[in-house]
């Protein structure tokens, strides 16, 4: 049986983003094996997040700065 063909060029940007999100969410932890080094790094980052809370800039601020640079 042939696989169905998906013409990505016919999708809007929003549809492509939704598709990529659906694909990402469909993966299980077994699909993404982590090395011990990567697992340790992720644990370190989670510990820092729990200690310090979220840091960084809100998406709206980042987007506004990017838009300003493009002009």
C-alpha positions in Angstrom: 0.0 0.0 0.0 1.3 3.4 -0.9 1.8 6.1 1.7 -0.5 9.1 1.3 1.3 12.2 -0.1 1.2 15.5 1.8 2.0 18.5 -0.2 3.5 20.9 2.3 3.5 23.7 -0.1 -0.3 23.9 0.0 -0.3 24.4 3.8 -0.4 27.8 5.4 2.2 28.8 7.9 -0.3 28.2 10.7 -1.1 24.7 9.4 2.5 23.8 9.1 3.1 24.9 12.7 0.1 22.9 13.9 1.3 19.9 12.0 4.8 20.1 13.5 3.3 20.5 17.0 1.1 17.5 16.4 4.0 15.4 15.2 6.2 16.5 18.2 3.4 15.7 20.7 2.9 12.3 19.1 6.4 11.2 20.2 6.8 9.3 23.4 9.8 9.4 25.7 10.9 6.1 24.3 11.1 7.7 20.8 13.6 10.3 22.2 16.4 8.4 23.9 18.6 10.7 26.0 22.3 10.2 26.8 23.2 10.3 30.5 25.0 13.6 29.8 21.9 15.2 28.2 19.6 13.8 31.0 21.9 15.3 33.6 21.9 18.7 31.8 18.1 18.7 31.6 17.8 17.8 35.3 20.2 20.7 36.1 18.1 23.1 34.1 14.9 21.9 35.8 16.5 22.3 39.2 17.5 25.8 38.3 14.0 26.6 37.1 12.5 25.3 40.3 15.0 27.4 42.4 14.9 30.6 40.4 11.6 30.5 38.6 11.3 31.3 34.9 13.8 33.8 33.5 14.0 35.4 30.1 11.7 37.6 28.1 8.1 37.1 27.2 7.4 36.1 23.6 5.6 39.3 22.9 8.7 41.3 23.8 11.0 39.1 21.7 8.6 39.3 18.7 8.3 43.1 19.0 12.1 43.4 19.0 12.4 41.2 16.0 9.7 43.2 14.1 11.5 46.4 14.9 14.8 45.0 13.6 13.2 44.0 10.3 11.9 47.5 9.6 
